[in-house]
């Protein structure tokens, strides 16, 4: 298994889930996730899985 492409920002959680569901029809594994972030401080919270399908990496 290898990434077909990198992460893509979406405008909302709903859009991220819709995009992941569409991609799941064509790929072995898909994951949509979110996290709280403050890039100016370099602080990022833990990832929260919104949708997963198939074989995906552990987000921890």
C-alpha distance matrix in Angstrom:
0.0 3.8 7.0 9.2 12.1 13.7 15.9 18.9 22.2 24.0 27.7 27.6 25.6 26.6 25.2 21.8 21.6 22.8 20.2 17.3 18.8 19.2 15.6 14.5 16.3 14.1 10.5 8.3 8.8 11.6 13.8 17.3 19.1 22.4 24.4 28.0 28.4 31.4 30.1 33.7 33.8 30.2 29.7 26.7 26.5 23.8 21.1 22.0 19.6 21.2 18.8 15.4 14.0 11.3 8.5 9.1 9.7 13.3 15.7 18.3
3.8 0.0 3.8 6.4 8.9 10.5 13.2 16.2 19.7 21.8 25.6 26.0 24.4 25.6 23.9 20.5 21.0 22.1 19.1 16.6 18.8 18.8 15.0 14.8 16.9 14.3 10.8 9.9 9.8 11.5 13.4 16.4 18.1 21.0 22.9 26.3 26.4 29.1 27.5 31.0 31.3 27.7 27.6 24.7 25.1 22.7 20.1 21.4 19.3 20.9 18.8 16.0 15.1 13.2 10.7 10.0 10.2 13.8 15.3 18.1
7.0 3.8 0.0 3.8 5.3 6.8 9.5 12.5 16.0 18.2 22.0 22.6 21.3 22.5 20.6 17.3 18.2 19.2 16.1 13.9 16.6 16.4 12.7 13.3 15.6 13.1 9.9 10.1 9.2 9.7 11.3 13.7 15.4 18.2 20.3 23.6 23.5 26.2 24.6 28.1 28.7 25.2 25.3 22.4 22.9 20.9 18.1 19.4 17.4 18.6 16.9 14.6 14.2 13.3 11.4 9.9 10.2 13.7 14.3 17.5
9.2 6.4 3.8 0.0 3.8 7.1 10.0 11.9 15.7 17.5 21.3 22.2 21.3 22.1 19.6 16.8 17.8 18.1 14.6 13.2 15.5 14.6 10.8 12.2 13.9 10.9 8.5 10.0 10.0 10.1 12.4 14.4 16.8 19.5 21.9 25.2 25.1 27.7 25.9 29.4 30.4 27.2 27.4 24.5 25.2 23.4 20.3 21.3 19.1 19.6 17.6 15.6 14.8 14.2 13.2 12.2 13.4 16.9 17.3 20.7
12.1 8.9 5.3 3.8 0.0 3.8 6.9 8.7 12.5 14.7 18.5 19.8 19.3 20.5 17.8 15.0 16.8 17.3 13.6 12.7 15.8 14.8 11.4 13.5 15.6 13.1 11.1 12.9 11.9 10.8 12.1 13.3 15.2 17.3 19.6 22.5 22.2 24.5 22.6 26.0 27.3 24.1 24.6 21.9 22.9 21.6 18.7 20.0 18.2 18.6 17.3 16.0 16.1 16.2 15.2 13.4 14.1 17.2 16.7 20.1
13.7 10.5 6.8 7.1 3.8 0.0 3.8 6.5 10.0 12.9 16.5 17.8 17.5 19.2 16.9 13.8 16.0 17.1 13.8 12.9 16.4 16.1 13.0 15.0 17.6 15.7 13.5 14.9 13.0 11.2 11.3 11.8 12.8 14.5 16.4 19.1 18.5 20.8 18.9 22.3 23.5 20.3 20.8 18.2 19.4 18.4 15.7 17.4 16.2 16.9 16.4 15.5 16.5 17.0 15.8 13.2 13.1 15.6 14.5 17.6
15.9 13.2 9.5 10.0 6.9 3.8 0.0 3.8 6.7 9.6 13.2 14.3 13.9 16.0 13.8 10.7 13.2 14.8 11.8 11.0 14.8 15.1 12.6 14.5 17.6 16.4 14.4 15.8 13.3 10.6 9.6 9.0 9.6 10.9 13.0 15.7 15.4 17.9 16.4 20.0 21.3 18.3 18.4 15.6 16.6 15.8 12.9 14.4 13.5 13.9 13.9 13.9 15.5 16.9 16.1 13.1 13.1 14.9 13.1 16.3
18.9 16.2 12.5 11.9 8.7 6.5 3.8 0.0 3.8 6.4 10.1 11.7 12.1 13.9 11.2 8.8 12.0 12.9 9.9 10.4 14.1 13.9 12.2 14.8 17.5 16.6 15.5 17.5 15.1 12.0 11.0 9.4 10.4 11.1 13.5 15.9 15.6 17.9 16.5 19.9 21.7 19.3 19.4 16.8 17.8 17.5 14.5 15.5 14.6 14.1 14.3 15.1 16.7 18.6 18.5 15.8 16.3 18.0 16.0 19.2
22.2 19.7 16.0 15.7 12.5 10.0 6.7 3.8 0.0 3.8 6.9 8.8 9.9 12.1 9.8 8.0 11.6 12.9 10.7 11.7 15.3 15.5 14.5 17.0 19.8 19.5 18.5 20.5 17.8 14.3 12.6 9.9 10.0 9.5 11.6 13.3 13.1 15.3 14.3 17.6 19.5 17.6 17.5 15.1 16.1 16.4 13.8 14.5 14.3 13.5 14.6 16.2 18.4 20.8 21.0 18.0 18.3 19.4 16.8 19.6
24.0 21.8 18.2 17.5 14.7 12.9 9.6 6.4 3.8 0.0 3.8 5.6 7.3 8.9 6.3 5.6 9.4 10.2 8.7 10.6 13.6 13.9 13.9 16.3 18.8 19.2 18.8 21.0 18.3 14.6 12.9 9.7 10.3 9.8 12.4 14.1 14.6 16.9 16.6 19.7 21.8 20.2 19.7 17.2 17.6 17.8 15.0 14.7 14.2 12.4 13.6 15.8 18.0 20.9 21.7 19.1 20.0 20.9 18.4 21.4
27.7 25.6 22.0 21.3 18.5 16.5 13.2 10.1 6.9 3.8 0.0 3.8 7.2 8.5 6.7 7.7 11.0 11.6 11.2 13.4 15.9 16.2 16.9 19.3 21.6 22.3 22.2 24.4 21.7 18.0 16.0 12.5 12.6 11.2 13.4 14.2 14.8 16.7 16.9 19.6 21.8 20.9 20.3 18.1 18.5 19.2 16.7 16.2 16.1 14.0 15.7 18.5 20.8 23.9 25.0 22.4 23.2 23.9 21.1 23.7
27.6 26.0 22.6 22.2 19.8 17.8 14.3 11.7 8.8 5.6 3.8 0.0 3.8 5.4 5.2 6.3 8.7 10.0 10.7 12.4 14.4 15.6 16.6 18.3 20.8 22.1 21.9 23.7 20.9 17.1 14.8 11.0 10.9 9.6 12.1 13.1 14.7 17.1 18.0 20.9 22.6 21.6 20.4 17.8 17.4 17.8 15.2 13.9 13.8 11.2 13.2 16.4 19.0 22.4 23.7 21.3 22.3 22.5 19.8 22.4
25.6 24.4 21.3 21.3 19.3 17.5 13.9 12.1 9.9 7.3 7.2 3.8 0.0 3.8 5.5 5.0 6.2 8.7 9.9 10.5 12.3 14.3 15.3 16.3 19.1 20.6 20.2 21.5 18.5 14.7 12.1 8.4 8.3 7.6 10.6 12.4 14.7 17.8 18.9 22.1 23.2 22.0 20.2 17.2 16.1 15.8 12.9 10.9 10.4 7.5 9.8 13.2 16.0 19.5 20.9 18.5 19.7 19.7 17.2 19.8
26.6 25.6 22.5 22.1 20.5 19.2 16.0 13.9 12.1 8.9 8.5 5.4 3.8 0.0 3.8 5.4 5.2 6.2 8.6 9.9 10.7 12.5 14.3 15.3 17.5 19.5 19.7 21.4 18.7 15.1 13.3 10.0 11.0 11.2 14.3 16.2 18.5 21.4 22.5 25.6 26.9 25.7 24.0 21.0 19.8 19.3 16.2 13.9 12.6 9.0 10.2 13.7 15.9 19.5 21.5 19.7 21.5 21.8 19.8 22.6
25.2 23.9 20.6 19.6 17.8 16.9 13.8 11.2 9.8 6.3 6.7 5.2 5.5 3.8 0.0 3.8 5.4 5.1 6.1 8.5 9.9 10.6 12.2 14.1 16.1 17.6 18.0 20.2 17.8 14.2 12.9 9.8 11.4 11.9 15.2 17.1 18.8 21.6 22.0 25.1 26.8 25.4 24.3 21.3 20.8 20.3 17.1 15.4 13.9 10.8 11.3 14.2 15.9 19.3 21.2 19.4 21.2 22.2 20.2 23.3
21.8 20.5 17.3 16.8 15.0 13.8 10.7 8.8 8.0 5.6 7.7 6.3 5.0 5.4 3.8 0.0 3.8 5.5 5.2 6.1 8.6 10.0 10.5 12.1 14.8 16.0 15.6 17.5 14.7 11.0 9.3 6.0 7.9 9.0 12.6 15.2 16.9 19.9 20.2 23.6 25.0 23.2 22.0 18.8 18.2 17.3 13.9 12.5 10.8 8.2 8.6 11.1 13.2 16.5 17.9 15.8 17.5 18.4 16.5 19.7
21.6 21.0 18.2 17.8 16.8 16.0 13.2 12.0 11.6 9.4 11.0 8.7 6.2 5.2 5.4 3.8 0.0 3.8 5.4 5.1 6.1 8.6 9.8 10.4 13.0 15.0 14.8 16.2 13.6 10.1 8.6 6.1 8.6 10.5 14.2 17.0 19.3 22.6 23.2 26.7 27.7 25.8 24.2 20.8 19.6 18.2 14.6 12.5 10.0 6.7 6.0 9.0 10.8 14.4 16.5 14.9 17.1 18.0 16.6 19.8
22.8 22.1 19.2 18.1 17.3 17.1 14.8 12.9 12.9 10.2 11.6 10.0 8.7 6.2 5.1 5.5 3.8 0.0 3.8 5.5 5.2 6.3 8.7 9.9 11.5 13.7 14.5 16.6 14.7 11.5 11.2 9.3 12.2 14.0 17.7 20.3 22.3 25.4 25.7 29.1 30.5 28.7 27.4 24.1 23.2 21.9 18.3 16.3 13.7 10.5 9.2 11.5 12.3 15.7 18.2 17.2 19.7 21.1 19.9 23.4
20.2 19.1 16.1 14.6 13.6 13.8 11.8 9.9 10.7 8.7 11.2 10.7 9.9 8.6 6.1 5.2 5.4 3.8 0.0 3.8 5.5 5.2 6.2 8.6 10.5 11.6 12.1 14.7 12.9 9.6 9.8 8.4 11.6 13.7 17.3 20.1 21.5 24.5 24.4 27.8 29.4 27.3 26.4 23.1 22.7 21.5 17.8 16.5 14.0 11.4 10.0 11.5 12.0 14.9 16.9 15.7 18.1 20.0 18.9 22.5
17.3 16.6 13.9 13.2 12.7 12.9 11.0 10.4 11.7 10.6 13.4 12.4 10.5 9.9 8.5 6.1 5.1 5.5 3.8 0.0 3.8 5.4 5.0 6.0 9.0 10.2 9.8 11.7 9.5 6.1 6.4 6.0 9.7 12.6 16.3 19.6 21.2 24.5 24.4 28.1 29.2 26.8 25.6 22.1 21.4 19.6 15.8 14.4 11.4 9.4 7.1 7.8 8.3 11.3 13.2 12.1 14.7 16.6 15.9 19.6
18.8 18.8 16.6 15.5 15.8 16.4 14.8 14.1 15.3 13.6 15.9 14.4 12.3 10.7 9.9 8.6 6.1 5.2 5.5 3.8 0.0 3.8 5.5 5.1 7.0 9.5 10.1 11.9 10.3 7.9 8.9 9.0 12.6 15.5 19.2 22.4 24.4 27.8 28.0 31.6 32.6 30.3 29.0 25.4 24.3 22.4 18.6 16.6 13.3 10.8 7.9 8.5 8.0 11.0 13.8 13.6 16.8 18.6 18.4 22.0
19.2 18.8 16.4 14.6 14.8 16.1 15.1 13.9 15.5 13.9 16.2 15.6 14.3 12.5 10.6 10.0 8.6 6.3 5.2 5.4 3.8 0.0 3.8 5.5 5.8 7.7 9.4 12.2 11.5 9.5 11.3 11.4 15.1 17.8 21.5 24.6 26.2 29.4 29.1 32.7 34.1 31.7 30.8 27.4 26.7 25.0 21.2 19.7 16.5 14.1 11.5 11.8 10.7 13.0 15.6 15.7 18.8 21.1 20.9 24.7
15.6 15.0 12.7 10.8 11.4 13.0 12.6 12.2 14.5 13.9 16.9 16.6 15.3 14.3 12.2 10.5 9.8 8.7 6.2 5.0 5.5 3.8 0.0 3.8 5.3 5.5 6.2 9.2 8.6 6.8 9.4 10.4 14.1 17.1 20.7 24.0 25.3 28.4 27.9 31.5 32.7 30.1 29.4 26.0 25.5 23.7 19.9 18.9 15.8 14.2 11.4 10.7 9.5 11.1 13.1 13.0 16.0 18.7 18.8 22.6
14.5 14.8 13.3 12.2 13.5 15.0 14.5 14.8 17.0 16.3 19.3 18.3 16.3 15.3 14.1 12.1 10.4 9.9 8.6 6.0 5.1 5.5 3.8 0.0 3.8 5.4 5.2 7.0 6.5 5.7 8.7 10.5 14.2 17.7 21.2 24.7 26.4 29.8 29.5 33.2 34.1 31.4 30.3 26.7 25.8 23.4 19.7 18.4 14.8 13.5 10.1 8.6 6.3 7.8 10.4 11.1 14.6 17.2 17.8 21.5
16.3 16.9 15.6 13.9 15.6 17.6 17.6 17.5 19.8 18.8 21.6 20.8 19.1 17.5 16.1 14.8 13.0 11.5 10.5 9.0 7.0 5.8 5.3 3.8 0.0 3.8 6.1 8.3 9.3 9.3 12.5 14.2 17.9 21.2 24.8 28.3 29.9 33.2 32.8 36.5 37.6 34.9 33.9 30.4 29.5 27.2 23.5 22.1 18.5 16.9 13.4 12.1 9.4 10.1 13.0 14.4 18.0 20.7 21.5 25.2
14.1 14.3 13.1 10.9 13.1 15.7 16.4 16.6 19.5 19.2 22.3 22.1 20.6 19.5 17.6 16.0 15.0 13.7 11.6 10.2 9.5 7.7 5.5 5.4 3.8 0.0 3.8 7.1 8.9 9.4 13.0 15.0 18.7 22.0 25.5 28.9 30.1 33.2 32.4 36.1 37.2 34.4 33.7 30.3 29.9 27.7 24.0 23.2 19.8 18.7 15.4 13.7 11.0 10.9 12.9 14.1 17.5 20.7 21.6 25.3
10.5 10.8 9.9 8.5 11.1 13.5 14.4 15.5 18.5 18.8 22.2 21.9 20.2 19.7 18.0 15.6 14.8 14.5 12.1 9.8 10.1 9.4 6.2 5.2 6.1 3.8 0.0 3.8 5.5 6.9 10.6 13.3 16.7 20.2 23.4 27.0 28.1 31.3 30.5 34.2 35.1 32.0 31.3 27.9 27.5 25.1 21.5 21.0 17.7 17.2 14.0 11.6 9.1 8.4 9.5 10.6 13.9 17.2 18.4 22.0
8.3 9.9 10.1 10.0 12.9 14.9 15.8 17.5 20.5 21.0 24.4 23.7 21.5 21.4 20.2 17.5 16.2 16.6 14.7 11.7 11.9 12.2 9.2 7.0 8.3 7.1 3.8 0.0 3.8 7.1 10.6 14.0 17.0 20.7 23.6 27.4 28.7 32.0 31.3 35.1 35.5 32.3 31.4 27.9 27.2 24.4 21.0 20.5 17.1 17.3 14.0 10.8 7.9 5.7 6.3 8.4 11.8 15.1 16.9 20.3
8.8 9.8 9.2 10.0 11.9 13.0 13.3 15.1 17.8 18.3 21.7 20.9 18.5 18.7 17.8 14.7 13.6 14.7 12.9 9.5 10.3 11.5 8.6 6.5 9.3 8.9 5.5 3.8 0.0 3.8 6.9 10.5 13.3 17.0 20.0 23.7 25.1 28.5 28.1 31.8 32.2 29.0 27.9 24.3 23.5 20.7 17.2 16.7 13.4 13.8 10.7 7.5 5.5 4.3 4.6 5.3 8.8 11.9 13.4 16.9
11.6 11.5 9.7 10.1 10.8 11.2 10.6 12.0 14.3 14.6 18.0 17.1 14.7 15.1 14.2 11.0 10.1 11.5 9.6 6.1 7.9 9.5 6.8 5.7 9.3 9.4 6.9 7.1 3.8 0.0 3.8 6.9 10.1 13.7 16.9 20.6 22.0 25.5 25.1 28.9 29.5 26.5 25.3 21.8 20.9 18.4 14.8 14.1 10.8 10.8 8.0 5.7 5.3 6.6 7.5 6.3 9.4 11.9 12.3 16.1
13.8 13.4 11.3 12.4 12.1 11.3 9.6 11.0 12.6 12.9 16.0 14.8 12.1 13.3 12.9 9.3 8.6 11.2 9.8 6.4 8.9 11.3 9.4 8.7 12.5 13.0 10.6 10.6 6.9 3.8 0.0 3.8 6.4 10.1 13.3 17.0 18.7 22.2 22.2 26.0 26.3 23.5 22.1 18.4 17.3 14.8 11.1 10.4 7.2 7.6 5.7 4.4 6.5 8.7 9.1 6.6 8.6 10.2 9.6 13.4
17.3 16.4 13.7 14.4 13.3 11.8 9.0 9.4 9.9 9.7 12.5 11.0 8.4 10.0 9.8 6.0 6.1 9.3 8.4 6.0 9.0 11.4 10.4 10.5 14.2 15.0 13.3 14.0 10.5 6.9 3.8 0.0 3.8 7.1 10.7 14.2 16.1 19.6 19.9 23.6 24.2 21.7 20.2 16.6 15.5 13.6 9.8 8.7 6.1 5.3 5.1 6.4 9.3 12.1 12.8 10.2 11.6 12.4 10.8 14.3
19.1 18.1 15.4 16.8 15.2 12.8 9.6 10.4 10.0 10.3 12.6 10.9 8.3 11.0 11.4 7.9 8.6 12.2 11.6 9.7 12.6 15.1 14.1 14.2 17.9 18.7 16.7 17.0 13.3 10.1 6.4 3.8 0.0 3.8 7.0 10.7 12.8 16.4 17.1 20.8 21.0 18.6 16.7 13.1 11.8 10.0 6.2 5.4 4.4 5.1 7.0 8.6 12.0 14.7 14.7 11.6 11.8 11.6 9.0 11.9
22.4 21.0 18.2 19.5 17.3 14.5 10.9 11.1 9.5 9.8 11.2 9.6 7.6 11.2 11.9 9.0 10.5 14.0 13.7 12.6 15.5 17.8 17.1 17.7 21.2 22.0 20.2 20.7 17.0 13.7 10.1 7.1 3.8 0.0 3.8 7.1 9.4 13.0 14.1 17.7 17.9 16.0 13.9 10.4 9.2 8.5 5.6 5.3 6.6 7.1 10.1 12.2 15.7 18.4 18.4 15.1 14.8 14.1 10.8 12.9
24.4 22.9 20.3 21.9 19.6 16.4 13.0 13.5 11.6 12.4 13.4 12.1 10.6 14.3 15.2 12.6 14.2 17.7 17.3 16.3 19.2 21.5 20.7 21.2 24.8 25.5 23.4 23.6 20.0 16.9 13.3 10.7 7.0 3.8 0.0 3.8 6.3 10.0 11.6 15.0 14.8 13.0 10.5 7.0 5.6 6.0 4.8 6.0 8.9 10.2 13.4 15.3 18.9 21.3 20.9 17.3 16.3 14.9 11.2 12.3
28.0 26.3 23.6 25.2 22.5 19.1 15.7 15.9 13.3 14.1 14.2 13.1 12.4 16.2 17.1 15.2 17.0 20.3 20.1 19.6 22.4 24.6 24.0 24.7 28.3 28.9 27.0 27.4 23.7 20.6 17.0 14.2 10.7 7.1 3.8 0.0 3.8 7.2 9.7 12.6 12.2 11.3 8.5 6.0 5.1 7.5 8.0 9.2 12.4 13.3 16.8 18.9 22.6 25.1 24.6 21.1 19.8 18.3 14.5 14.9
28.4 26.4 23.5 25.1 22.2 18.5 15.4 15.6 13.1 14.6 14.8 14.7 14.7 18.5 18.8 16.9 19.3 22.3 21.5 21.2 24.4 26.2 25.3 26.4 29.9 30.1 28.1 28.7 25.1 22.0 18.7 16.1 12.8 9.4 6.3 3.8 0.0 3.8 5.9 8.9 8.8 7.8 5.8 4.4 6.0 9.2 10.0 12.1 15.2 16.2 19.4 21.2 24.7 27.0 26.2 22.5 21.0 19.7 15.9 16.2
31.4 29.1 26.2 27.7 24.5 20.8 17.9 17.9 15.3 16.9 16.7 17.1 17.8 21.4 21.6 19.9 22.6 25.4 24.5 24.5 27.8 29.4 28.4 29.8 33.2 33.2 31.3 32.0 28.5 25.5 22.2 19.6 16.4 13.0 10.0 7.2 3.8 0.0 3.8 5.5 5.6 6.0 5.2 6.3 8.8 12.4 13.7 15.9 18.9 19.9 23.1 24.9 28.4 30.6 29.7 26.0 24.2 23.0 19.2 19.2
30.1 27.5 24.6 25.9 22.6 18.9 16.4 16.5 14.3 16.6 16.9 18.0 18.9 22.5 22.0 20.2 23.2 25.7 24.4 24.4 28.0 29.1 27.9 29.5 32.8 32.4 30.5 31.3 28.1 25.1 22.2 19.9 17.1 14.1 11.6 9.7 5.9 3.8 0.0 3.8 5.3 4.6 6.1 7.4 10.8 13.9 14.8 17.5 20.1 21.2 24.0 25.4 28.6 30.6 29.5 25.7 23.9 23.1 19.5 19.8
33.7 31.0 28.1 29.4 26.0 22.3 20.0 19.9 17.6 19.7 19.6 20.9 22.1 25.6 25.1 23.6 26.7 29.1 27.8 28.1 31.6 32.7 31.5 33.2 36.5 36.1 34.2 35.1 31.8 28.9 26.0 23.6 20.8 17.7 15.0 12.6 8.9 5.5 3.8 0.0 3.8 5.6 7.8 10.3 13.6 17.0 18.3 20.9 23.7 24.7 27.6 29.2 32.4 34.4 33.2 29.5 27.5 26.6 23.0 23.0
33.8 31.3 28.7 30.4 27.3 23.5 21.3 21.7 19.5 21.8 21.8 22.6 23.2 26.9 26.8 25.0 27.7 30.5 29.4 29.2 32.6 34.1 32.7 34.1 37.6 37.2 35.1 35.5 32.2 29.5 26.3 24.2 21.0 17.9 14.8 12.2 8.8 5.6 5.3 3.8 0.0 3.8 5.4 8.9 12.0 15.4 17.4 20.2 23.4 24.9 27.9 29.3 32.6 34.4 33.1 29.2 27.0 25.6 22.0 21.4
30.2 27.7 25.2 27.2 24.1 20.3 18.3 19.3 17.6 20.2 20.9 21.6 22.0 25.7 25.4 23.2 25.8 28.7 27.3 26.8 30.3 31.7 30.1 31.4 34.9 34.4 32.0 32.3 29.0 26.5 23.5 21.7 18.6 16.0 13.0 11.3 7.8 6.0 4.6 5.6 3.8 0.0 3.8 6.6 10.2 13.2 15.0 18.2 21.1 22.9 25.6 26.6 29.8 31.4 29.8 26.0 23.6 22.4 18.9 18.4
29.7 27.6 25.3 27.4 24.6 20.8 18.4 19.4 17.5 19.7 20.3 20.4 20.2 24.0 24.3 22.0 24.2 27.4 26.4 25.6 29.0 30.8 29.4 30.3 33.9 33.7 31.3 31.4 27.9 25.3 22.1 20.2 16.7 13.9 10.5 8.5 5.8 5.2 6.1 7.8 5.4 3.8 0.0 3.8 6.8 10.1 12.4 15.4 18.6 20.6 23.5 24.7 28.1 29.8 28.4 24.6 22.2 20.5 16.9 16.1
26.7 24.7 22.4 24.5 21.9 18.2 15.6 16.8 15.1 17.2 18.1 17.8 17.2 21.0 21.3 18.8 20.8 24.1 23.1 22.1 25.4 27.4 26.0 26.7 30.4 30.3 27.9 27.9 24.3 21.8 18.4 16.6 13.1 10.4 7.0 6.0 4.4 6.3 7.4 10.3 8.9 6.6 3.8 0.0 3.8 6.7 8.7 11.7 14.9 16.9 19.8 20.9 24.3 26.1 24.8 21.0 18.8 17.2 13.4 13.0
26.5 25.1 22.9 25.2 22.9 19.4 16.6 17.8 16.1 17.6 18.5 17.4 16.1 19.8 20.8 18.2 19.6 23.2 22.7 21.4 24.3 26.7 25.5 25.8 29.5 29.9 27.5 27.2 23.5 20.9 17.3 15.5 11.8 9.2 5.6 5.1 6.0 8.8 10.8 13.6 12.0 10.2 6.8 3.8 0.0 3.8 6.5 9.0 12.6 14.8 17.9 19.1 22.7 24.6 23.5 19.9 17.8 15.7 12.0 11.2
23.8 22.7 20.9 23.4 21.6 18.4 15.8 17.5 16.4 17.8 19.2 17.8 15.8 19.3 20.3 17.3 18.2 21.9 21.5 19.6 22.4 25.0 23.7 23.4 27.2 27.7 25.1 24.4 20.7 18.4 14.8 13.6 10.0 8.5 6.0 7.5 9.2 12.4 13.9 17.0 15.4 13.2 10.1 6.7 3.8 0.0 3.8 6.5 9.9 12.8 15.5 16.3 19.8 21.5 20.3 16.7 14.6 12.2 8.6 7.8
21.1 20.1 18.1 20.3 18.7 15.7 12.9 14.5 13.8 15.0 16.7 15.2 12.9 16.2 17.1 13.9 14.6 18.3 17.8 15.8 18.6 21.2 19.9 19.7 23.5 24.0 21.5 21.0 17.2 14.8 11.1 9.8 6.2 5.6 4.8 8.0 10.0 13.7 14.8 18.3 17.4 15.0 12.4 8.7 6.5 3.8 0.0 3.8 6.5 9.4 11.9 12.7 16.3 18.2 17.3 13.7 12.2 10.4 6.7 7.7
22.0 21.4 19.4 21.3 20.0 17.4 14.4 15.5 14.5 14.7 16.2 13.9 10.9 13.9 15.4 12.5 12.5 16.3 16.5 14.4 16.6 19.7 18.9 18.4 22.1 23.2 21.0 20.5 16.7 14.1 10.4 8.7 5.4 5.3 6.0 9.2 12.1 15.9 17.5 20.9 20.2 18.2 15.4 11.7 9.0 6.5 3.8 0.0 3.8 6.4 9.3 10.9 14.6 17.0 16.8 13.7 13.1 11.3 8.3 9.7
19.6 19.3 17.4 19.1 18.2 16.2 13.5 14.6 14.3 14.2 16.1 13.8 10.4 12.6 13.9 10.8 10.0 13.7 14.0 11.4 13.3 16.5 15.8 14.8 18.5 19.8 17.7 17.1 13.4 10.8 7.2 6.1 4.4 6.6 8.9 12.4 15.2 18.9 20.1 23.7 23.4 21.1 18.6 14.9 12.6 9.9 6.5 3.8 0.0 3.8 5.7 7.1 10.8 13.4 13.7 10.9 11.3 10.2 8.2 10.6
21.2 20.9 18.6 19.6 18.6 16.9 13.9 14.1 13.5 12.4 14.0 11.2 7.5 9.0 10.8 8.2 6.7 10.5 11.4 9.4 10.8 14.1 14.2 13.5 16.9 18.7 17.2 17.3 13.8 10.8 7.6 5.3 5.1 7.1 10.2 13.3 16.2 19.9 21.2 24.7 24.9 22.9 20.6 16.9 14.8 12.8 9.4 6.4 3.8 0.0 3.8 7.0 10.6 13.9 15.0 12.8 14.0 13.5 11.7 14.4
18.8 18.8 16.9 17.6 17.3 16.4 13.9 14.3 14.6 13.6 15.7 13.2 9.8 10.2 11.3 8.6 6.0 9.2 10.0 7.1 7.9 11.5 11.4 10.1 13.4 15.4 14.0 14.0 10.7 8.0 5.7 5.1 7.0 10.1 13.4 16.8 19.4 23.1 24.0 27.6 27.9 25.6 23.5 19.8 17.9 15.5 11.9 9.3 5.7 3.8 0.0 3.8 6.9 10.4 12.2 10.6 12.8 13.1 12.3 15.4
15.4 16.0 14.6 15.6 16.0 15.5 13.9 15.1 16.2 15.8 18.5 16.4 13.2 13.7 14.2 11.1 9.0 11.5 11.5 7.8 8.5 11.8 10.7 8.6 12.1 13.7 11.6 10.8 7.5 5.7 4.4 6.4 8.6 12.2 15.3 18.9 21.2 24.9 25.4 29.2 29.3 26.6 24.7 20.9 19.1 16.3 12.7 10.9 7.1 7.0 3.8 0.0 3.8 6.8 8.4 7.2 9.9 10.8 11.0 14.3
14.0 15.1 14.2 14.8 16.1 16.5 15.5 16.7 18.4 18.0 20.8 19.0 16.0 15.9 15.9 13.2 10.8 12.3 12.0 8.3 8.0 10.7 9.5 6.3 9.4 11.0 9.1 7.9 5.5 5.3 6.5 9.3 12.0 15.7 18.9 22.6 24.7 28.4 28.6 32.4 32.6 29.8 28.1 24.3 22.7 19.8 16.3 14.6 10.8 10.6 6.9 3.8 0.0 3.8 6.7 7.3 10.9 12.6 13.7 17.0
11.3 13.2 13.3 14.2 16.2 17.0 16.9 18.6 20.8 20.9 23.9 22.4 19.5 19.5 19.3 16.5 14.4 15.7 14.9 11.3 11.0 13.0 11.1 7.8 10.1 10.9 8.4 5.7 4.3 6.6 8.7 12.1 14.7 18.4 21.3 25.1 27.0 30.6 30.6 34.4 34.4 31.4 29.8 26.1 24.6 21.5 18.2 17.0 13.4 13.9 10.4 6.8 3.8 0.0 3.8 6.3 10.0 12.2 14.2 17.4
8.5 10.7 11.4 13.2 15.2 15.8 16.1 18.5 21.0 21.7 25.0 23.7 20.9 21.5 21.2 17.9 16.5 18.2 16.9 13.2 13.8 15.6 13.1 10.4 13.0 12.9 9.5 6.3 4.6 7.5 9.1 12.8 14.7 18.4 20.9 24.6 26.2 29.7 29.5 33.2 33.1 29.8 28.4 24.8 23.5 20.3 17.3 16.8 13.7 15.0 12.2 8.4 6.7 3.8 0.0 3.8 7.0 9.6 12.2 15.2
9.1 10.0 9.9 12.2 13.4 13.2 13.1 15.8 18.0 19.1 22.4 21.3 18.5 19.7 19.4 15.8 14.9 17.2 15.7 12.1 13.6 15.7 13.0 11.1 14.4 14.1 10.6 8.4 5.3 6.3 6.6 10.2 11.6 15.1 17.3 21.1 22.5 26.0 25.7 29.5 29.2 26.0 24.6 21.0 19.9 16.7 13.7 13.7 10.9 12.8 10.6 7.2 7.3 6.3 3.8 0.0 3.8 6.7 8.7 11.9
9.7 10.2 10.2 13.4 14.1 13.1 13.1 16.3 18.3 20.0 23.2 22.3 19.7 21.5 21.2 17.5 17.1 19.7 18.1 14.7 16.8 18.8 16.0 14.6 18.0 17.5 13.9 11.8 8.8 9.4 8.6 11.6 11.8 14.8 16.3 19.8 21.0 24.2 23.9 27.5 27.0 23.6 22.2 18.8 17.8 14.6 12.2 13.1 11.3 14.0 12.8 9.9 10.9 10.0 7.0 3.8 0.0 3.8 6.2 9.0
13.3 13.8 13.7 16.9 17.2 15.6 14.9 18.0 19.4 20.9 23.9 22.5 19.7 21.8 22.2 18.4 18.0 21.1 20.0 16.6 18.6 21.1 18.7 17.2 20.7 20.7 17.2 15.1 11.9 11.9 10.2 12.4 11.6 14.1 14.9 18.3 19.7 23.0 23.1 26.6 25.6 22.4 20.5 17.2 15.7 12.2 10.4 11.3 10.2 13.5 13.1 10.8 12.6 12.2 9.6 6.7 3.8 0.0 3.8 5.6
15.7 15.3 14.3 17.3 16.7 14.5 13.1 16.0 16.8 18.4 21.1 19.8 17.2 19.8 20.2 16.5 16.6 19.9 18.9 15.9 18.4 20.9 18.8 17.8 21.5 21.6 18.4 16.9 13.4 12.3 9.6 10.8 9.0 10.8 11.2 14.5 15.9 19.2 19.5 23.0 22.0 18.9 16.9 13.4 12.0 8.6 6.7 8.3 8.2 11.7 12.3 11.0 13.7 14.2 12.2 8.7 6.2 3.8 0.0 3.8
18.3 18.1 17.5 20.7 20.1 17.6 16.3 19.2 19.6 21.4 23.7 22.4 19.8 22.6 23.3 19.7 19.8 23.4 22.5 19.6 22.0 24.7 22.6 21.5 25.2 25.3 22.0 20.3 16.9 16.1 13.4 14.3 11.9 12.9 12.3 14.9 16.2 19.2 19.8 23.0 21.4 18.4 16.1 13.0 11.2 7.8 7.7 9.7 10.6 14.4 15.4 14.3 17.0 17.4 15.2 11.9 9.0 5.6 3.8 0.0
